[in-house]
Amino acid sequence: MTTITLKIDEKTKKGKAFLALAKVFYEEKKEIELVETNDKSPYNPEFVAKINKARIEKGKLMNSVEELWESLK
């Protein structure tokens, strides 16, 4: 079995047509499975915020990895 992930803009003419075609195949036979996923990030939002904050503070010199992780707390 092959899994393909597609991002389809449902607002466009081509996107609507492609989804309609996929749904026809899905309804007629169970050989194709439509799986909807959300675009939620797999990362902890708190951690992402800390990384983004550190990115803004460019030029800060760290002497060790431990010091870097300590600054992210």
C-alpha positions as CSV (number, residue, x, y, z in Angstrom):
1,M,0.0,0.0,0.0
2,T,1.3,3.5,-0.9
3,T,0.4,6.6,1.2
4,I,0.5,9.9,-0.5
5,T,-0.1,13.2,1.3
6,L,-1.6,16.0,-0.7
7,K,-2.4,19.6,0.2
8,I,-5.4,20.7,-1.8
9,D,-6.9,24.2,-1.9
10,E,-10.6,23.4,-1.7
11,K,-11.4,27.0,-2.8
12,T,-10.0,26.6,-6.3
13,K,-11.7,25.1,-9.3
14,K,-9.0,22.4,-9.7
15,G,-8.9,21.6,-6.0
16,K,-12.7,21.1,-6.0
17,A,-12.5,18.9,-9.1
18,F,-9.7,16.8,-7.7
19,L,-11.5,16.2,-4.4
20,A,-14.7,15.3,-6.2
21,L,-12.8,12.8,-8.3
22,A,-11.1,11.3,-5.2
23,K,-14.5,11.0,-3.4
24,V,-16.0,9.1,-6.4
25,F,-13.2,6.5,-6.1
26,Y,-13.6,6.4,-2.4
27,E,-17.4,5.9,-2.4
28,E,-17.4,3.2,-5.1
29,K,-14.7,1.0,-3.8
30,K,-12.8,0.8,-0.5
31,E,-9.5,0.6,-2.2
32,I,-8.8,4.3,-1.6
33,E,-9.0,5.7,1.9
34,L,-9.4,9.5,2.4
35,V,-7.6,10.5,5.6
36,E,-8.0,14.2,6.7
37,T,-5.3,15.6,8.9
38,N,-5.0,19.0,10.6
39,D,-2.0,21.3,10.2
40,K,-1.3,21.4,13.9
41,S,2.4,21.4,14.6
42,P,3.8,18.3,16.3
43,Y,6.0,20.5,18.5
44,N,5.3,21.8,22.0
45,P,4.1,25.4,21.5
46,E,6.0,26.5,24.6
47,F,9.2,25.1,23.2
48,V,8.7,26.8,19.8
49,A,8.1,30.1,21.6
50,K,11.4,29.7,23.4
51,I,13.3,28.9,20.2
52,N,11.8,31.9,18.5
53,K,12.7,34.1,21.4
54,A,16.3,32.8,21.2
55,R,16.3,33.4,17.4
56,I,15.5,37.1,18.0
57,E,18.4,37.4,20.5
58,K,21.1,36.9,17.8
59,G,24.6,37.6,18.7
60,K,24.4,36.1,22.2
61,L,27.5,34.0,22.9
62,M,27.1,30.7,24.5
63,N,30.1,28.8,25.9
64,S,28.5,25.4,26.1
65,V,25.4,23.5,25.1
66,E,24.3,23.4,28.7
67,E,24.4,27.2,28.9
68,L,22.3,27.3,25.7
69,W,19.6,25.0,27.1
70,E,19.7,26.8,30.4
71,S,19.0,30.1,28.6
72,L,15.9,28.6,27.0
73,K,14.2,27.8,30.3
